[in-house]
Amino acid sequence: MRTRNILVIKLGALGDVVLSLPQIMQLVEAHADDRVTLLTAPAFAELVSGLPLQVVTFRRKGFVEMLRVVRWLLGQQFDVVYDLQGSLRSRVMTQLTQADKRVGHKPAIAYTHAPSGPAASLHAFDRFNEVLVAAGLEAALPRLKLPVSVAATSRVAAWLQQQGLQGQPLVPVHAGSSRQWPSKRWPEACFRSLADALEARGLAVVWIGGEAERTLNARLATHAGVDATAVFGLAELLALAGQAVFAVTNDSGPMHVLSAAALPVYAFFGPTDWRRSHALGQAERVLFNKVPCSPCQLPVCPPQREHVCMQGITPETVLTRLEIDGLLPL
């Protein structure tokens, strides 16, 4: 039998890429005798570096870059394309391949196969499964544990030793969020109180995040925990999760990456609907305050509402939950 050329398109964003990884792994298994290529953004290539597939990156900006990818698509002679992105750009890419079988999220001229009717599921993971089922494949199971590279593990071990944290029970905490979504953030004072309580129990808090969290993490680390702003890439974050007891985050990309290491991740939700975007396998660890205005889908909370969806989740509530789940030392 001829080896077929298979293309999977998943360009972003970080959370959605992580949520699609079980489906991507399922596709690799289903096409074990074929050549599978993933087209994604450069930032996400390291997440799939341990999987048996070829990775081609696309920066998504600039005419020259788009022309490069178009020429590459036209020259590959793909037999099957799975569009897990579902955007106008990815539909055009899918159409350009002229593959005999082109599978997408919903009926469109770009696709030969798609789920019939509107999406039946709220959560992104389930919608990705609908694409697989439309292609005649089995749905992926809602579990994920990505392989961690030796190099990333070594870099994290060296950093932990440098910080005097080697062998200590770790709790990665992401107190930030997208700059466009400040309403996703649990109050800074609450994070500070929680960190104080965790360290009093003998747990070492590690403040993670990128440059957007630098000022916030610096303030938090003056009270408790270690500032690890911009220290870890995605591969190192997976390695750090492998050394941790659990994590606490806002609804964010790091929430999804940490869950990809099968680490218990407790995440705060308020303005966004946790049923649509909770981390894979973490639905039982979602922390939210049930109020009439949530989810509002507003990036900034109106002052008159006083951010009640997040303010109503107290550090004591989180600690009690961790105790019930047996994750805090007695």
N, C-alpha and C positions, 0 to 999 in steps of 0.2 A: 504494500500500500504506500502511495506517495505521501511524503511528509508535507503537511499543510502549513501554511503561513497564517498565524493567528495574531490579531491585534486587539489589545484592550486599551481603551482610552479612559483615563481618570486624571484630570489636570489639577484639581483642588476642590475645596480648600482642605487644610490639614485635617480637621475633624472628619470630614467626609471621606478623605483618602483612607484614614485608619478604619473607618466603618466599612469601607469596601474591601478591605484586605482579605476577609474570609472568602468573599466571592472571587477575588483574584486568585487566591490559593486553590479554590475549587475549580476554576477554569484551567489552571496549570495541571491539576490532577486529571481533569476530563480530557485534556489534550496532551497527555503524557508522551505520545508518539509524534507530536507536532512541535513546531517552533513558535513559541509564544513571546510576543513583544509587548511591553507596557509603555505607553506614551504618557508621560507625566511631567510635572514641573521639576526643575532641578533640585529644589529644596526637599523633595520627598523621595529622591532616589535612594538615599541611605536607609530609609525604612524597609525597602524591599531588596536590599543588597544581598540578603541571605537566601532569597528565593530563586528557584531554578528557572529564570526567565531573563530575557534581554530587556534592558531599560534604555529608552530613548527620551531625552528631555526636550521640552518646549517652553520657552520663556514667556510666551503669551503676549509680549509687547514688541511693537516695531514691525514695519513692513518687511524688512530684510529677513527677520526671524520667521515670519509667517511664510514668506516665499520659500525659505529653506525647507520648512516642514512640508509644505505643499509638494515641492519637488520630490522630497523623500517619500511621501505617501504615494505619489503617482508611480514611483519606480519600484515599489516593493511587491506588487502583485499579491495582495492579501487574499486569502480564501474566505476568512470569517473575521468580522469585526464586532466587538462588543463595546458599545458606547455606554459606559457607566457614568459619564458626566451629564449628558442630556442638555447641554447648552446649545445655542445657535452655532457657535464656533465648532463644537464637537460634531454636530450634525453635518455641517459642511465637510468636515474632515472625513467623516464616515462615508458620505456620498461620493467624495473624490476617489476613494479607494476602488469603487466599482466592484467590491467583493461580491461573490455570489450570495453570501449570507451576511446580513447586516442587522444587528440586534440593538434595540434602544428602549428607552423608558416608556414611550407612548407612540401611537401610530403617527408616522410622518413619512414624507416622500423619501427621506434618507434611509429608511429601514425596510427590510423585508420581513422582519419579525419584531413584534412588540406586544406588551400586554394589551388586551382589549379593554376599552373603557378607561375611566379615570383610575388613578392610583388607589388601591384598596387599603393601603397601609399608611400610618402616620410616620413611623420611624424610617430614617434613611436606610438602615440596614435591611429592613423588610422590602423597601422599594428596589434595592439592588438585587434582592432575591427574585423579585418579580421579573427582572430582566433575564436571569438565568432560566427561570421556569418557561418564559416565552420562547427561549431557545431550545427547549426540550431537555434541559439539564436539571439535576437535583438541586434544591435550595441548599445554601451553605448553613451550617450550624452556627448559632450565636456564641461562638467562643473563639478566642484568639490568644496566642502566645508567640510573639515574633522571636526568631533567633537573635541573639546578641553577639556581636563580633568580639573576638578576643582583644582586638585593639581598643575598642570602646571600653571593655571591662577593665583593661589595664590602665587606661587614662583616668577612669573614675576611681579606681583603687589608689592611684598615686595622689589624686586630689584629696581623697578621704584621709589618707595618711598625713598629708601636709596640714590638714585642718584638725588633726587629732581626733578624727571621727571613726577610724577603722575599728570594726567590731562592735560599734554602738548601734542600738536600734534606731533606725532613721525614719523620719516622716517628711517627705517632700511636700511643700505647701506652695501653691500658686495663688497669690493674692491679687493678681492683675486680671486683665481682660483686654479684649480688643479696644483700641483707643476710640473706636466708633461706638462702643457699647459700655460706657461707664456704669450704666444701670445694672450690669451683671455682677458688679463687685459687692461682695459681703463687706460690711463696714470695716475699715482699718482697725478701729478700736477692738472689734470682736476678734479679728485675727490675732491681735496682740495679746488679748486675754487668753485665747485658746493656746497660743504658743507658750505663754507662761505656765499654764496648767500642764501642758504636755511635757515640758522640760522638768517640771516639778515631779513628774512621774518617771523620770529617767530616760525620756525619749529625746533624741536630737532632731530639732527642726531645721530643715534646709529650705531656704527661700529661693525658689526657682523662677525663671522667667527671662525675658530678653531685655533689650535696651529700654523698652517702654516701661518696664518695672523697676528700673535702676534706682530712681529716687525713692519710690515706695518701699522697695526691699531694704534700702539703706536705713530708712527710718525704723522699719520693723526690727531689723537686726540689732539696733541699739538697745532693744529691750530683751529680746530672746532670739535664739537661733543663729544660723550662719548664712551670710549673704552669698548666694551662688548665682547672681545675675550674670547672664550671658556666658556662663562657664560651660554649660552642656549643650551640645547639638542634639539632634533627635536620637542618634545612636547612643550617645552617652546618657541621655535621659532614660532610655530603655534599660541601660546597664545600671543606672542608679536605682531604678524601680526594682530591679532584681535584688538589691541589697536592703530594701525598705520593708517596714511592717505594714504600712498603709499610707495613703496620701489624702490630702484635703485640698480642694481646688474650687475655683469658680467654674462656670460653664465656659470652657476655653479649649484651645488646641492641646495644651499640655495634659488636660484631663483625659483626652482620648489616647495620647501617646503612652501615658502611665498605665492606662487600662490594657494596652496592647502587650504589657508584660505580665498580665494576669494578676496585677496587684490590686487589692481592695482600694477603690477610689471613692471618697465621699465628696460629693459635688453640690454646690449651692445653685439653686434655680429660683428665679422669680419672674423677671420680665419675659423670659423665653419658656416655651412649653417643653418640659423635660420628657414628655412622651414622644416628642419628635427627635430629640437630639441627645439623650443621655448616652454615656459611654457604654460600649459593648459589655454586656454581662454585669452592669452596675445599676440596674434599675432599682434594686432593693436598697441601694446606698444613696439615693437622691435625697437631698435635704431641701425642703421647701416649706413655706408658710402659706397655708391655704387662705387666701383673701380674695374678695370679689374682683379686684382689678388685675389679678394675675392669672394667666400671662397676658401682658399688655402689648408686647412686641415693640415697646418704646425704648430706644437707645439711651434716652435721658429721662429719669423719673420726674414728672411734674412736681414742683415743690409742695403743693398742697397735699399730695399723697404721702409725703415724708418717707418714701422708700420703704413702706411698711412690709412689703413682701420679703425683703432682706433683713430689715431691722428686727422683725419678729422672730428670727432664728437666733437664739442666744448661744453663747459659748457653752453654757451649762447643758443646753439641749444636745449639742454635738458631743460633749463629753459623756453624757448619759448614754447616747446611742453607741459610742465606742465601747463603753463598759458592757452594755448588753451584748454586743457582738464579740466580747472577749478579747479585745485588742489592746486594752490598757492594763499595765501591771497593777496588781492589787496593793 
